[in-house]
Amino acid sequence: MLCPGIQELIQDATRSRFTIVLAEAMDRFSHDQEDITGLFKRMTFSGAQIPRETPHICISGSRAP
């Protein structure tokens, strides 16, 4: 079962509040592969994307190694 924050993320996606979701790693969504697959399916249906590879971004302004 997805945590309340992820459930809210899905609801916001269906309301078109965003078009892309970035995460440090896929396990930030869930440790259960079935949950992650379902999340991808719901996000895709809602028009939001979850890129499987994202660049390392440092909020201090410098790029992480």
N, C-alpha and C positions, 0 to 999 in steps of 0.2 A: 504494500500500500504506500502511495506517495504521501509525503509529509504535507501539512497544510500550506506551506509556502509554495510548493510545486503545484499543488492544486489551484492556488490563486494565480500562479503563472499561466496555467492552462486557461483559466477563465479570462484573464487579461488578453491572451492571444486570440481567443474567440471574439473578443470585443475590438480586435485590431488596434490594440494600444501600442504595439511594437511589431517589427517585422523580422527581427533577428535576436537571438539569445546567445551570449558568449559565456563560456564557463572555463575555468582553469582546467578541468578534466571532467569526463563523462560521469565519473563516480560522485561528482558533486550533486548530481540529480538524484541518484539512487545507487545502491550497491547491487540491486537485483536487475539482471539483464532484461527480464520480461518487462519490468517497469520502465526501463529506458526505451525499449522498443515501442511500448505503448505511448510514451511521451513524444517520441519522434513522429509517430503516426498522427497523434492529435495536433501537434504543432504544424506538420505539413498540411493537414486538412484545413487548419486555420489560416494558412498562408505565411506562417512564421518559419524561419529557418534556424537550425542549430548546426553551425559548421563543425565538422569533425576535427578539423585542424585550424587552430587560430594562432596568430603570431604572439610571441611573448611581449607583453606591454607593461612598462613600468610607469606608475602614475607620477613619479617624480620628474618625468620628462625624458629620461634616458632609456634607451633600449636595453632590455635584459640580455645577458650573454647567451 
